[in-house]
Amino acid sequence: MDSLYIVMPAYNEEANILGVIDSWYSVLEGKDPASRLVVADSGSVDATHSILLKYKAKHPQLEILEKTEKQHGPKVIALYDYAIKNNADYIFQTDSDGQTNPKEFAAFWELRKDYDGIFGNRTQRGDGKSRAFVEKVVCFLLKLYFKVKVPDANAPFRLMKTSVVAKYLYRLDKDYNLPNIMMTTYFSHFKESMVFKEISFKPRKAGKNSINIPRIIKIGWKALGDFRRLKKDMKKNP
């Protein structure tokens, strides 16, 4: 059987976290017993962490990463690193805000032998036109900088072979802000076997998104310099 690590970062998600982890925990049923749901919660100042600890007491396949940086990107990197070091066969990344649908996972899992990566494509987005516009800009920049054409670079709904993630993860600094964007870019640029599959993306029901538009602009401005640096690295280390 193939082992699966479902990984998700969390930050101040007390209103969502219980329902989210409960619905995703059920996805582990029928998988290799070594499979895990791993949540990185560092920096939350609400009840998120206590909810996770209470749930873990009765659910042994839940793991909690506490000693990561606060930001989303570094948490994702830490989660990927954790799955690699624990010899997971596959990594599935999603977020803890309840915007993705666990019922759509099975179709991705069925394709795991056919592709190194199956990536979500949010053709309809419940988080607003401004966020959809930002995604279009990101995809344009990736085409400009890296000559890759992808429909959705940053969807938090992706199933990847751990061995392929390991090929590229350590090219990134541990505190890099946009690991999923670059992971999509690496898969495409280096011609790994990949496919994009349409997913739904619901509006956030509760809680507050920690990544607002002004912060996105700030991160995006820094990303331009990062893209230039990472492009040079890709040429040096093909």
N, C-alpha and C positions, 0 to 999 in steps of 0.2 A: 504493500500500500504506500501511497505517496503522502509524505507529511506536509502539512500546510501551516504556515504561520500567518494569521490575520493580524496585521499591525495597524495601530491607530494612535495618533497624538491626541492629547486632551488638554484643555485649559479652561477652567471655570465653566464646566458644562454640567453643573448639578441638575439643571432642569431636563437635560437630555440623556445623561450618561447611562442611567439604569436601563432605560428602554433600548438604547443603542447596543450596549454590551450584551443584553439578554437576547436580542434578536440575532446578533452576529455569533454569539456563543453556540447557538443551535446549529449553525453551519458546520461546526466541527463534528457533528454526529456522522458516523460512518466513515470518518477519515482515520488515518493512522493514529494510534493512541499518543504518539509523540507530538501531534499537532497542538498548537496553542493559539489563544487570543492574547495578544500582547498590547497593553496600553501604556503609553509614555505620559505620565502625569507629573510634571514638575513645575512648580510656581503657582498652582491654583490656590486661590485664597477663599474659595467657597467650600462647599461640602463634597466636591467631586472626589477627593481622595478617600474620604471616609466611606463614601458609597462604594467605591472600588474595593476597599479592604473588606467591607461587609460581604460583598458579593463573592470575593475570592475565598472566603471561609468555607463556602459550600460548593465552589466550582474550581477544582484543582487544575483545570487547563487554562485558567486565567493567570497571566503574569503581569506584574506592574513594574515598569521602569520608573524609578523615582529620581535618580541622579543624572538627569539630562539638563541641557539648557532649557530656558523657558520658551524660546521661539519655536514655531511650527517646523521650520526647515531643519534645524539641528535635531529636533526630536525624531523626524522621519529618518534622518541619517543614522541616528543611534538605534532606531528600531530595525533598519535594514542590517546594520552591523550585528545586532543581537541575533537575528534570524540566521545570518551567515555563520556565525560562530557556534550556533546550536544545531547546525547541519540540517536545516529545513530543506525540503526538496523544492517547495514553492513558497513565494511570498505574495500575499494579497494585501494591498494598502488601501485603506479608506479612512474617513474622518469620523470624529465622534459627535458631530452636530446633528445627525439624523437626516441629512439631506440625500443619502444614498439608500438604495433598497436591497436588502439581503436576498430577496427573492430572485434578483437578477444575477446572482453569483453563479448558480448552477450552470447556466449557459456558458460562462467563462471557463468553469472547471472542466466541462466536457471537451473544450478545445485545447487543453493544456499540453497534449501530446503532439499537437499540430504546429504550435507556435512557441517561441521563446518568451513572448510577451503578448498579452491580450489587454488592450487599453480602452478605457471607457471614452465615449464620444458624447458630450452633452449637447445634443442638437437643440434641445429645448431646456432652458435654464430657469429655475424658480428663484434665483437669487438676484434677478434684476438685469436690465439692459446694460447698465454700466459695467458690471462684471463680465458680461458676455463680450462687450467691446474690448475690455482689457485682454481677454483671451485671444481675440482676433489680432490685436497688436502684437502679443507675444508670438503667435504663430508666424506673423509677418517678419518679425525680427529674427526668428530662428531660420527662416528661409533666406533672409538677407545675410546673416552671419555664417550659418553652417550649411546652407544649401539643402536643407531638409524641408519636406512638405508634409505637415501633419495637421489634422483637423482640430485636435484638442491636445495641448501639450501638458496640461496640469491637472487633469481629472483625477480626483482621489478615489479611483475605482480601477485598479490595475492588478492583474495577476501575472507574475513574472517567475521564470526559473531562477532559483537562487544562485546557481552557478554563473548565470549571465549577469545578474546584478553585481556579483562579486568582481566581475571583470572591470566594472566602471566606477563602483562606489568610492573607491579609495583614490580616485583622481580628484575628488572634491574635499575641500576643507571640512572639518567636523562642524563648523559653525556656518556653513553655506546656507543661504536663505531659500534657494530654489532647486532642491535636489530632484524633485519629480520632473520639472521641466528639463533639466539636464539628462535625467535618466531616459526620458522619451527621446531626447536628441541623440544620445549615444546609441540607443537601439536602432534608430533610423539611419544615422550617419554611417555606422559600422555594419549596416545591412543585416542585423539580426532578424530572424524570422518573427514578424510581428503583424498584428491586425488590430484595427479599431472597430469597436462594436458599440452600437448606440445604447445609451443608458438613460434612465430618467434622472432628474436632479431636482429634488423638492425644495420648496422654500424652507428656511429655518423656522421651526415652530416656536422655539424658546431660546433664551440666552442671547448673547450679543457676540457678533462676529468680531474677533480681535484684529482682523485684517481689514481696515477700512480703506476707502479710495485714496485719501491723502498718504496713508502709509504705503499703499500699493505703488503710488507714484514715486515715493522715496526709494522703495526697494527696486523699482524698475530702473531708476536713474543709476543706481549702483550696479544693477545687472548688466548695463551696457559695457562697463569696464570689465566686469567678470567674464562676459561673453568673449571679449577680445583676448583676455588671458587664457581662457579655456580653449579657444580656437587654436591658439599657438601651441598649447599642450597637445591637442589632438594631432597637429601636424608633426610634432616631435615624437609622439608615441602612437603611431597608427595601429 
